[in-house]
Amino acid sequence: MQSPRKTVLITGANRGIGLGLVSKFLAHGHAVIATARNPDGARELWEFEYTYPGRCRILELDVVEEKSIKQLANSLKGEAIDVLINNAGYLASSGGNFAELSSVDIIKSLNINTLGPLKVTQALLPNLQAAAAPVMVAISSKMGSLTDNTSGGYYAYRMSKSALNMFVRSFATDFPDITAVTMHPGWVKTDMGGAMAPTSIEESTTGLFNVICELKPVDSGRFIDFRGQDVAW
């Protein structure tokens, strides 16, 4: 993806992995549309806009609000998006405790982690189809792997990521002209991942960037990690 310049849209771009990906794509010469629920409070994104004039746009997007998604799509009408990265995510505070799991946790997790990426992709489908070689990436997790789940817990998060994987797998089949993959970014030191996580944001986003840049149509439908290795479903 080094040449020509690509237009990349990243959700949840104001912190963590999303912010790291914004930095990577801008540093390599691409144009980035960075979305956040509260753009006014996204100081680092505004610094990027200043550093990379004309190549960093900041737009408001709440992935659980139909009106917000529609407004984003309307603002980008007729514009090609080469790479869509559905990154915005949520981890319920109940974590691994089944006794404390509530329907509120489950519904919020599904809304943000599953329906959000689906609805954003749906709304921006014309933009992807307008690109020469479009790519759609959903940031998932090994915690959505049925095979890898040997420790249990984290019901809401696991279920939402498993459902996300199924969405992308079906989408890849239905839209063969769009390379669509789900990606495990590693267990990353972010607000969500916590201080004990072994992978830095820099390591994760460098890996994600490199893998995304090398994606080809034959990769569509894969579940892969930030090193490019397949993750078991």
KOLFI-987707 format. One record per residue (C-alpha): residue number from 1; residue in one letter; x, y, z. Coordinates in nm, 4 decimals. Example, Ala and Ser with C-alpha at 12.3 -4.5 7.8 and 13.67 -1.06 7.14 Angstrom:
<r><n>1</n><res>A</res><X>1.2300</X><Y>-0.4500</Y><Z>0.7800</Z></r>
<r><n>2</n><res>S</res><X>1.3670</X><Y>-0.1060</Y><Z>0.7140</Z></r>
//
This chain:
<r><n>1</n><res>M</res><X>0.0000</X><Y>0.0000</Y><Z>0.0000</Z></r>
<r><n>2</n><res>Q</res><X>0.2961</X><Y>0.2343</Y><Z>-0.0223</Z></r>
<r><n>3</n><res>S</res><X>0.1889</X><Y>0.3619</Y><Z>-0.3628</Z></r>
<r><n>4</n><res>P</res><X>-0.0461</X><Y>0.4980</Y><Z>-0.4697</Z></r>
<r><n>5</n><res>R</res><X>-0.1934</X><Y>0.6790</Y><Z>-0.1714</Z></r>
<r><n>6</n><res>K</res><X>-0.4973</X><Y>0.5082</Y><Z>-0.0171</Z></r>
<r><n>7</n><res>T</res><X>-0.7910</X><Y>0.6558</Y><Z>0.1699</Z></r>
<r><n>8</n><res>V</res><X>-0.8336</X><Y>0.4726</Y><Z>0.5004</Z></r>
<r><n>9</n><res>L</res><X>-1.1269</X><Y>0.5112</Y><Z>0.7384</Z></r>
<r><n>10</n><res>I</res><X>-1.0705</X><Y>0.4000</Y><Z>1.0989</Z></r>
<r><n>11</n><res>T</res><X>-1.3415</X><Y>0.3840</Y><Z>1.3655</Z></r>
<r><n>12</n><res>G</res><X>-1.2593</X><Y>0.4363</Y><Z>1.7320</Z></r>
<r><n>13</n><res>A</res><X>-0.9550</X><Y>0.6328</Y><Z>1.6186</Z></r>
<r><n>14</n><res>N</res><X>-0.9080</X><Y>0.8609</Y><Z>1.9186</Z></r>
<r><n>15</n><res>R</res><X>-0.7091</X><Y>0.6214</Y><Z>2.1395</Z></r>
<r><n>16</n><res>G</res><X>-0.5345</X><Y>0.2866</Y><Z>2.1700</Z></r>
<r><n>17</n><res>I</res><X>-0.5078</X><Y>0.0673</Y><Z>1.8621</Z></r>
<r><n>18</n><res>G</res><X>-0.7199</X><Y>0.3022</Y><Z>1.6522</Z></r>
<r><n>19</n><res>L</res><X>-0.4955</X><Y>0.6003</Y><Z>1.7237</Z></r>
<r><n>20</n><res>G</res><X>-0.1870</X><Y>0.3881</Y><Z>1.6588</Z></r>
<r><n>21</n><res>L</res><X>-0.3226</X><Y>0.2843</Y><Z>1.3191</Z></r>
<r><n>22</n><res>V</res><X>-0.3988</X><Y>0.6462</Y><Z>1.2297</Z></r>
<r><n>23</n><res>S</res><X>-0.0350</X><Y>0.7300</Y><Z>1.3039</Z></r>
<r><n>24</n><res>K</res><X>0.0967</X><Y>0.4401</Y><Z>1.0925</Z></r>
<r><n>25</n><res>F</res><X>-0.1106</X><Y>0.5134</Y><Z>0.7843</Z></r>
<r><n>26</n><res>L</res><X>-0.0393</X><Y>0.8859</Y><Z>0.7951</Z></r>
<r><n>27</n><res>A</res><X>0.3338</X><Y>0.8311</Y><Z>0.8431</Z></r>
<r><n>28</n><res>H</res><X>0.3373</X><Y>0.6132</Y><Z>0.5307</Z></r>
<r><n>29</n><res>G</res><X>0.1737</X><Y>0.8757</Y><Z>0.3120</Z></r>
<r><n>30</n><res>H</res><X>-0.1901</X><Y>0.7698</Y><Z>0.3145</Z></r>
<r><n>31</n><res>A</res><X>-0.5028</X><Y>0.9781</Y><Z>0.3723</Z></r>
<r><n>32</n><res>V</res><X>-0.6940</X><Y>0.8935</Y><Z>0.6898</Z></r>
<r><n>33</n><res>I</res><X>-1.0527</X><Y>0.9581</Y><Z>0.7914</Z></r>
<r><n>34</n><res>A</res><X>-1.0390</X><Y>0.9209</Y><Z>1.1687</Z></r>
<r><n>35</n><res>T</res><X>-1.3714</X><Y>0.8818</Y><Z>1.3481</Z></r>
<r><n>36</n><res>A</res><X>-1.4527</X><Y>0.9250</Y><Z>1.7147</Z></r>
<r><n>37</n><res>R</res><X>-1.7641</X><Y>0.9650</Y><Z>1.9277</Z></r>
<r><n>38</n><res>N</res><X>-1.6310</X><Y>1.2943</Y><Z>2.0657</Z></r>
<r><n>39</n><res>P</res><X>-1.3978</X><Y>1.4549</Y><Z>1.8104</Z></r>
<r><n>40</n><res>D</res><X>-1.3683</X><Y>1.7738</Y><Z>2.0183</Z></r>
<r><n>41</n><res>G</res><X>-1.1935</X><Y>1.5798</Y><Z>2.2924</Z></r>
<r><n>42</n><res>A</res><X>-0.9606</X><Y>1.3887</Y><Z>2.0599</Z></r>
<r><n>43</n><res>R</res><X>-0.6496</X><Y>1.6028</Y><Z>2.1141</Z></r>
<r><n>44</n><res>E</res><X>-0.4050</X><Y>1.3592</Y><Z>1.9522</Z></r>
<r><n>45</n><res>L</res><X>-0.6153</X><Y>1.3452</Y><Z>1.6353</Z></r>
<r><n>46</n><res>W</res><X>-0.6166</X><Y>1.7228</Y><Z>1.6056</Z></r>
<r><n>47</n><res>E</res><X>-0.2390</X><Y>1.7175</Y><Z>1.6389</Z></r>
<r><n>48</n><res>F</res><X>-0.2263</X><Y>1.4713</Y><Z>1.3480</Z></r>
<r><n>49</n><res>E</res><X>-0.4539</X><Y>1.6985</Y><Z>1.1447</Z></r>
<r><n>50</n><res>Y</res><X>-0.2096</X><Y>1.9836</Y><Z>1.2056</Z></r>
<r><n>51</n><res>T</res><X>0.0983</X><Y>1.7692</Y><Z>1.1282</Z></r>
<r><n>52</n><res>Y</res><X>-0.0509</X><Y>1.6152</Y><Z>0.8133</Z></r>
<r><n>53</n><res>P</res><X>-0.2572</X><Y>1.8949</Y><Z>0.6542</Z></r>
<r><n>54</n><res>G</res><X>-0.5005</X><Y>1.7708</Y><Z>0.3941</Z></r>
<r><n>55</n><res>R</res><X>-0.4420</X><Y>1.4040</Y><Z>0.4795</Z></r>
<r><n>56</n><res>C</res><X>-0.6119</X><Y>1.3674</Y><Z>0.8181</Z></r>
<r><n>57</n><res>R</res><X>-0.9837</X><Y>1.4302</Y><Z>0.8554</Z></r>
<r><n>58</n><res>I</res><X>-1.1655</X><Y>1.3899</Y><Z>1.1848</Z></r>
<r><n>59</n><res>L</res><X>-1.5339</X><Y>1.2995</Y><Z>1.1736</Z></r>
<r><n>60</n><res>E</res><X>-1.7876</X><Y>1.2220</Y><Z>1.4431</Z></r>
<r><n>61</n><res>L</res><X>-1.9201</X><Y>0.8671</Y><Z>1.4602</Z></r>
<r><n>62</n><res>D</res><X>-2.1029</X><Y>0.6716</Y><Z>1.7258</Z></r>
<r><n>63</n><res>V</res><X>-2.1258</X><Y>0.3162</Y><Z>1.5899</Z></r>
<r><n>64</n><res>V</res><X>-2.4408</X><Y>0.2359</Y><Z>1.7900</Z></r>
<r><n>65</n><res>E</res><X>-2.6378</X><Y>0.5362</Y><Z>1.6640</Z></r>
<r><n>66</n><res>E</res><X>-2.8153</X><Y>0.4933</Y><Z>1.3305</Z></r>
<r><n>67</n><res>K</res><X>-2.8356</X><Y>0.8706</Y><Z>1.2824</Z></r>
<r><n>68</n><res>S</res><X>-2.4617</X><Y>0.9114</Y><Z>1.3384</Z></r>
<r><n>69</n><res>I</res><X>-2.3780</X><Y>0.6366</Y><Z>1.0902</Z></r>
<r><n>70</n><res>K</res><X>-2.6129</X><Y>0.7877</Y><Z>0.8322</Z></r>
<r><n>71</n><res>Q</res><X>-2.4590</X><Y>1.1323</Y><Z>0.8788</Z></r>
<r><n>72</n><res>L</res><X>-2.1116</X><Y>0.9865</Y><Z>0.8247</Z></r>
<r><n>73</n><res>A</res><X>-2.2223</X><Y>0.8092</Y><Z>0.5071</Z></r>
<r><n>74</n><res>N</res><X>-2.3859</X><Y>1.1268</Y><Z>0.3760</Z></r>
<r><n>75</n><res>S</res><X>-2.0704</X><Y>1.3302</Y><Z>0.4414</Z></r>
<r><n>76</n><res>L</res><X>-1.8661</X><Y>1.0788</Y><Z>0.2411</Z></r>
<r><n>77</n><res>K</res><X>-2.1147</X><Y>1.0260</Y><Z>-0.0417</Z></r>
<r><n>78</n><res>G</res><X>-1.9402</X><Y>0.9654</Y><Z>-0.3740</Z></r>
<r><n>79</n><res>E</res><X>-1.5959</X><Y>0.9257</Y><Z>-0.2167</Z></r>
<r><n>80</n><res>A</res><X>-1.3975</X><Y>0.6040</Y><Z>-0.2564</Z></r>
<r><n>81</n><res>I</res><X>-1.2690</X><Y>0.4364</Y><Z>0.0588</Z></r>
<r><n>82</n><res>D</res><X>-0.9849</X><Y>0.1951</Y><Z>-0.0096</Z></r>
<r><n>83</n><res>V</res><X>-0.9566</X><Y>0.0525</Y><Z>0.3412</Z></r>
<r><n>84</n><res>L</res><X>-1.2235</X><Y>0.0440</Y><Z>0.6112</Z></r>
<r><n>85</n><res>I</res><X>-1.0969</X><Y>-0.0594</Y><Z>0.9559</Z></r>
<r><n>86</n><res>N</res><X>-1.3764</X><Y>-0.1356</Y><Z>1.2013</Z></r>
<r><n>87</n><res>N</res><X>-1.1817</X><Y>-0.0888</Y><Z>1.5227</Z></r>
<r><n>88</n><res>A</res><X>-1.4229</X><Y>0.0587</Y><Z>1.7796</Z></r>
<r><n>89</n><res>G</res><X>-1.4836</X><Y>-0.1926</Y><Z>2.0572</Z></r>
<r><n>90</n><res>Y</res><X>-1.6101</X><Y>-0.2490</Y><Z>2.4104</Z></r>
<r><n>91</n><res>L</res><X>-1.5283</X><Y>-0.4831</Y><Z>2.7007</Z></r>
<r><n>92</n><res>A</res><X>-1.8003</X><Y>-0.5204</Y><Z>2.9649</Z></r>
<r><n>93</n><res>S</res><X>-1.6928</X><Y>-0.4408</Y><Z>3.3201</Z></r>
<r><n>94</n><res>S</res><X>-1.8379</X><Y>-0.7703</Y><Z>3.4482</Z></r>
<r><n>95</n><res>G</res><X>-1.5509</X><Y>-0.9444</Y><Z>3.2683</Z></r>
<r><n>96</n><res>G</res><X>-1.5344</X><Y>-1.3130</Y><Z>3.3480</Z></r>
<r><n>97</n><res>N</res><X>-1.7891</X><Y>-1.3222</Y><Z>3.6289</Z></r>
<r><n>98</n><res>F</res><X>-2.0942</X><Y>-1.5182</Y><Z>3.5088</Z></r>
<r><n>99</n><res>A</res><X>-2.2922</X><Y>-1.4385</Y><Z>3.8235</Z></r>
<r><n>100</n><res>E</res><X>-2.2650</X><Y>-1.0658</Y><Z>3.7515</Z></r>
<r><n>101</n><res>L</res><X>-2.3346</X><Y>-1.0924</Y><Z>3.3770</Z></r>
<r><n>102</n><res>S</res><X>-2.6388</X><Y>-0.8888</Y><Z>3.2756</Z></r>
<r><n>103</n><res>S</res><X>-2.8435</X><Y>-0.8510</Y><Z>2.9610</Z></r>
<r><n>104</n><res>V</res><X>-2.7263</X><Y>-0.4886</Y><Z>2.9543</Z></r>
<r><n>105</n><res>D</res><X>-2.3638</X><Y>-0.6076</Y><Z>2.9228</Z></r>
<r><n>106</n><res>I</res><X>-2.4544</X><Y>-0.8515</Y><Z>2.6477</Z></r>
<r><n>107</n><res>I</res><X>-2.6645</X><Y>-0.6081</Y><Z>2.4464</Z></r>
<r><n>108</n><res>K</res><X>-2.4085</X><Y>-0.3262</Y><Z>2.4737</Z></r>
<r><n>109</n><res>S</res><X>-2.1286</X><Y>-0.5629</Y><Z>2.3678</Z></r>
<r><n>110</n><res>L</res><X>-2.3240</X><Y>-0.6894</Y><Z>2.0680</Z></r>
<r><n>111</n><res>N</res><X>-2.4280</X><Y>-0.3369</Y><Z>1.9685</Z></r>
<r><n>112</n><res>I</res><X>-2.0733</X><Y>-0.1990</Y><Z>1.9713</Z></r>
<r><n>113</n><res>N</res><X>-1.8631</X><Y>-0.5022</Y><Z>1.8749</Z></r>
<r><n>114</n><res>T</res><X>-2.0939</X><Y>-0.6727</Y><Z>1.6238</Z></r>
<r><n>115</n><res>L</res><X>-2.3754</X><Y>-0.4527</Y><Z>1.4979</Z></r>
<r><n>116</n><res>G</res><X>-2.1557</X><Y>-0.1427</Y><Z>1.4897</Z></r>
<r><n>117</n><res>P</res><X>-1.9075</X><Y>-0.2842</Y><Z>1.2355</Z></r>
<r><n>118</n><res>L</res><X>-2.1909</X><Y>-0.4406</Y><Z>1.0376</Z></r>
<r><n>119</n><res>K</res><X>-2.3909</X><Y>-0.1172</Y><Z>1.0147</Z></r>
<r><n>120</n><res>V</res><X>-2.0872</X><Y>0.0974</Y><Z>0.9364</Z></r>
<r><n>121</n><res>T</res><X>-1.9813</X><Y>-0.1430</Y><Z>0.6610</Z></r>
<r><n>122</n><res>Q</res><X>-2.3359</X><Y>-0.1495</Y><Z>0.5275</Z></r>
<r><n>123</n><res>A</res><X>-2.3548</X><Y>0.2297</Y><Z>0.5182</Z></r>
<r><n>124</n><res>L</res><X>-2.0141</X><Y>0.2673</Y><Z>0.3533</Z></r>
<r><n>125</n><res>L</res><X>-2.0557</X><Y>-0.0199</Y><Z>0.1059</Z></r>
<r><n>126</n><res>P</res><X>-2.0917</X><Y>0.2200</Y><Z>-0.1924</Z></r>
<r><n>127</n><res>N</res><X>-1.7671</X><Y>0.3903</Y><Z>-0.0873</Z></r>
<r><n>128</n><res>L</res><X>-1.5830</X><Y>0.0589</Y><Z>-0.0736</Z></r>
<r><n>129</n><res>Q</res><X>-1.7265</X><Y>-0.0512</Y><Z>-0.4066</Z></r>
<r><n>130</n><res>A</res><X>-1.6044</X><Y>0.2746</Y><Z>-0.5613</Z></r>
<r><n>131</n><res>A</res><X>-1.2422</X><Y>0.1815</Y><Z>-0.4791</Z></r>
<r><n>132</n><res>A</res><X>-1.0199</X><Y>-0.0146</Y><Z>-0.7160</Z></r>
<r><n>133</n><res>A</res><X>-0.9193</X><Y>-0.2836</Y><Z>-0.4647</Z></r>
<r><n>134</n><res>P</res><X>-1.1227</X><Y>-0.2310</Y><Z>-0.1480</Z></r>
<r><n>135</n><res>V</res><X>-1.0355</X><Y>-0.3865</Y><Z>0.1871</Z></r>
<r><n>136</n><res>M</res><X>-1.2549</X><Y>-0.4220</Y><Z>0.4960</Z></r>
<r><n>137</n><res>V</res><X>-1.0873</X><Y>-0.5125</Y><Z>0.8245</Z></r>
<r><n>138</n><res>A</res><X>-1.2685</X><Y>-0.5908</Y><Z>1.1486</Z></r>
<r><n>139</n><res>I</res><X>-1.0574</X><Y>-0.5819</Y><Z>1.4632</Z></r>
<r><n>140</n><res>S</res><X>-1.1677</X><Y>-0.8955</Y><Z>1.6436</Z></r>
<r><n>141</n><res>S</res><X>-0.9956</X><Y>-1.1026</Y><Z>1.9126</Z></r>
<r><n>142</n><res>K</res><X>-0.8793</X><Y>-1.4548</Y><Z>1.9883</Z></r>
<r><n>143</n><res>M</res><X>-1.1408</X><Y>-1.4347</Y><Z>2.2613</Z></r>
<r><n>144</n><res>G</res><X>-1.3948</X><Y>-1.4787</Y><Z>1.9827</Z></r>
<r><n>145</n><res>S</res><X>-1.2370</X><Y>-1.8108</Y><Z>1.8829</Z></r>
<r><n>146</n><res>L</res><X>-1.4346</X><Y>-2.1213</Y><Z>1.9804</Z></r>
<r><n>147</n><res>T</res><X>-1.1258</X><Y>-2.3394</Y><Z>1.9420</Z></r>
<r><n>148</n><res>D</res><X>-0.9033</X><Y>-2.1151</Y><Z>2.1529</Z></r>
<r><n>149</n><res>N</res><X>-1.1504</X><Y>-2.0799</Y><Z>2.4393</Z></r>
<r><n>150</n><res>T</res><X>-1.0095</X><Y>-2.3052</Y><Z>2.7099</Z></r>
<r><n>151</n><res>S</res><X>-1.0448</X><Y>-2.0613</Y><Z>2.9992</Z></r>
<r><n>152</n><res>G</res><X>-1.4127</X><Y>-1.9604</Y><Z>2.9797</Z></r>
<r><n>153</n><res>G</res><X>-1.5499</X><Y>-1.6330</Y><Z>3.1132</Z></r>
<r><n>154</n><res>Y</res><X>-1.5944</X><Y>-1.2987</Y><Z>2.9386</Z></r>
<r><n>155</n><res>Y</res><X>-1.9260</X><Y>-1.4155</Y><Z>2.7947</Z></r>
<r><n>156</n><res>A</res><X>-2.0490</X><Y>-1.0884</Y><Z>2.6470</Z></r>
<r><n>157</n><res>Y</res><X>-1.7166</X><Y>-0.9993</Y><Z>2.4856</Z></r>
<r><n>158</n><res>R</res><X>-1.6522</X><Y>-1.3508</Y><Z>2.3527</Z></r>
<r><n>159</n><res>M</res><X>-2.0011</X><Y>-1.3825</Y><Z>2.2059</Z></r>
<r><n>160</n><res>S</res><X>-1.9852</X><Y>-1.0421</Y><Z>2.0395</Z></r>
<r><n>161</n><res>K</res><X>-1.6501</X><Y>-1.1169</Y><Z>1.8767</Z></r>
<r><n>162</n><res>S</res><X>-1.7615</X><Y>-1.4630</Y><Z>1.7596</Z></r>
<r><n>163</n><res>A</res><X>-2.0632</X><Y>-1.2989</Y><Z>1.5984</Z></r>
<r><n>164</n><res>L</res><X>-1.8368</X><Y>-1.0365</Y><Z>1.4415</Z></r>
<r><n>165</n><res>N</res><X>-1.6243</X><Y>-1.3125</Y><Z>1.2897</Z></r>
<r><n>166</n><res>M</res><X>-1.9329</X><Y>-1.4751</Y><Z>1.1394</Z></r>
<r><n>167</n><res>F</res><X>-2.0469</X><Y>-1.1435</Y><Z>0.9914</Z></r>
<r><n>168</n><res>V</res><X>-1.7123</X><Y>-1.0936</Y><Z>0.8168</Z></r>
<r><n>169</n><res>R</res><X>-1.7010</X><Y>-1.4529</Y><Z>0.6949</Z></r>
<r><n>170</n><res>S</res><X>-2.0437</X><Y>-1.4151</Y><Z>0.5320</Z></r>
<r><n>171</n><res>F</res><X>-1.9600</X><Y>-1.0704</Y><Z>0.3967</Z></r>
<r><n>172</n><res>A</res><X>-1.6436</X><Y>-1.2069</Y><Z>0.2334</Z></r>
<r><n>173</n><res>T</res><X>-1.8527</X><Y>-1.4685</Y><Z>0.0540</Z></r>
<r><n>174</n><res>D</res><X>-2.1261</X><Y>-1.2289</Y><Z>-0.0556</Z></r>
<r><n>175</n><res>F</res><X>-1.8889</X><Y>-0.9541</Y><Z>-0.1752</Z></r>
<r><n>176</n><res>P</res><X>-1.5956</X><Y>-1.1254</Y><Z>-0.3493</Z></r>
<r><n>177</n><res>D</res><X>-1.4706</X><Y>-0.7945</Y><Z>-0.4899</Z></r>
<r><n>178</n><res>I</res><X>-1.3974</X><Y>-0.6690</Y><Z>-0.1368</Z></r>
<r><n>179</n><res>T</res><X>-1.1145</X><Y>-0.8296</Y><Z>0.0596</Z></r>
<r><n>180</n><res>A</res><X>-1.2638</X><Y>-0.8764</Y><Z>0.4068</Z></r>
<r><n>181</n><res>V</res><X>-1.0791</X><Y>-1.0170</Y><Z>0.7086</Z></r>
<r><n>182</n><res>T</res><X>-1.1042</X><Y>-1.0286</Y><Z>1.0856</Z></r>
<r><n>183</n><res>M</res><X>-0.7853</X><Y>-0.9586</Y><Z>1.2798</Z></r>
<r><n>184</n><res>H</res><X>-0.6600</X><Y>-1.0357</Y><Z>1.6299</Z></r>
<r><n>185</n><res>P</res><X>-0.4408</X><Y>-0.7413</Y><Z>1.7394</Z></r>
<r><n>186</n><res>G</res><X>-0.2808</X><Y>-0.9286</Y><Z>2.0264</Z></r>
<r><n>187</n><res>W</res><X>-0.3378</X><Y>-0.8704</Y><Z>2.3960</Z></r>
<r><n>188</n><res>V</res><X>-0.2437</X><Y>-0.5054</Y><Z>2.3938</Z></r>
<r><n>189</n><res>K</res><X>-0.1564</X><Y>-0.2525</Y><Z>2.6641</Z></r>
<r><n>190</n><res>T</res><X>-0.4582</X><Y>-0.0260</Y><Z>2.6197</Z></r>
<r><n>191</n><res>D</res><X>-0.7373</X><Y>0.0949</Y><Z>2.8465</Z></r>
<r><n>192</n><res>M</res><X>-0.9228</X><Y>-0.2222</Y><Z>2.7474</Z></r>
<r><n>193</n><res>G</res><X>-0.6272</X><Y>-0.4628</Y><Z>2.7549</Z></r>
<r><n>194</n><res>G</res><X>-0.4795</X><Y>-0.3395</Y><Z>3.0813</Z></r>
<r><n>195</n><res>A</res><X>-0.1261</X><Y>-0.2896</Y><Z>3.2081</Z></r>
<r><n>196</n><res>M</res><X>-0.0503</X><Y>-0.6632</Y><Z>3.2258</Z></r>
<r><n>197</n><res>A</res><X>-0.0903</X><Y>-0.7125</Y><Z>2.8510</Z></r>
<r><n>198</n><res>P</res><X>0.2334</X><Y>-0.8327</Y><Z>2.6855</Z></r>
<r><n>199</n><res>T</res><X>0.1972</X><Y>-0.6429</Y><Z>2.3563</Z></r>
<r><n>200</n><res>S</res><X>0.2582</X><Y>-0.2703</Y><Z>2.3156</Z></r>
<r><n>201</n><res>I</res><X>0.0393</X><Y>-0.0510</Y><Z>2.0961</Z></r>
<r><n>202</n><res>E</res><X>0.3430</X><Y>0.0123</Y><Z>1.8761</Z></r>
<r><n>203</n><res>E</res><X>0.4094</X><Y>-0.3588</Y><Z>1.8227</Z></r>
<r><n>204</n><res>S</res><X>0.0445</X><Y>-0.4369</Y><Z>1.7571</Z></r>
<r><n>205</n><res>T</res><X>-0.0229</X><Y>-0.1504</Y><Z>1.5165</Z></r>
<r><n>206</n><res>T</res><X>0.3042</X><Y>-0.2017</Y><Z>1.3281</Z></r>
<r><n>207</n><res>G</res><X>0.2038</X><Y>-0.5619</Y><Z>1.2739</Z></r>
<r><n>208</n><res>L</res><X>-0.1530</X><Y>-0.4784</Y><Z>1.1811</Z></r>
<r><n>209</n><res>F</res><X>-0.0373</X><Y>-0.2117</Y><Z>0.9372</Z></r>
<r><n>210</n><res>N</res><X>0.2102</X><Y>-0.4453</Y><Z>0.7665</Z></r>
<r><n>211</n><res>V</res><X>-0.0437</X><Y>-0.7270</Y><Z>0.7339</Z></r>
<r><n>212</n><res>I</res><X>-0.3185</X><Y>-0.4976</Y><Z>0.6034</Z></r>
<r><n>213</n><res>C</res><X>-0.0801</X><Y>-0.3553</Y><Z>0.3446</Z></r>
<r><n>214</n><res>E</res><X>-0.0097</X><Y>-0.7033</Y><Z>0.2112</Z></r>
<r><n>215</n><res>L</res><X>-0.3678</X><Y>-0.8307</Y><Z>0.1979</Z></r>
<r><n>216</n><res>K</res><X>-0.4798</X><Y>-0.9797</Y><Z>-0.1338</Z></r>
<r><n>217</n><res>P</res><X>-0.8206</X><Y>-1.1028</Y><Z>-0.2551</Z></r>
<r><n>218</n><res>V</res><X>-0.7173</X><Y>-1.4609</Y><Z>-0.1801</Z></r>
<r><n>219</n><res>D</res><X>-0.7000</X><Y>-1.3639</Y><Z>0.1891</Z></r>
<r><n>220</n><res>S</res><X>-1.0661</X><Y>-1.2677</Y><Z>0.2050</Z></r>
<r><n>221</n><res>G</res><X>-1.2577</X><Y>-1.4528</Y><Z>0.4744</Z></r>
<r><n>222</n><res>R</res><X>-0.9519</X><Y>-1.5240</Y><Z>0.6909</Z></r>
<r><n>223</n><res>F</res><X>-0.9178</X><Y>-1.4740</Y><Z>1.0667</Z></r>
<r><n>224</n><res>I</res><X>-0.5571</X><Y>-1.3651</Y><Z>1.1191</Z></r>
<r><n>225</n><res>D</res><X>-0.3426</X><Y>-1.2062</Y><Z>1.3871</Z></r>
<r><n>226</n><res>F</res><X>-0.1155</X><Y>-0.9022</Y><Z>1.3787</Z></r>
<r><n>227</n><res>R</res><X>0.1738</X><Y>-1.1212</Y><Z>1.2624</Z></r>
<r><n>228</n><res>G</res><X>-0.0223</X><Y>-1.2537</Y><Z>0.9650</Z></r>
<r><n>229</n><res>Q</res><X>-0.0813</X><Y>-1.5985</Y><Z>1.1147</Z></r>
<r><n>230</n><res>D</res><X>-0.4176</X><Y>-1.7732</Y><Z>1.0933</Z></r>
<r><n>231</n><res>V</res><X>-0.6273</X><Y>-1.7845</Y><Z>1.4109</Z></r>
<r><n>232</n><res>A</res><X>-0.8422</X><Y>-2.0927</Y><Z>1.4689</Z></r>
<r><n>233</n><res>W</res><X>-1.2143</X><Y>-2.0278</Y><Z>1.4429</Z></r>
//
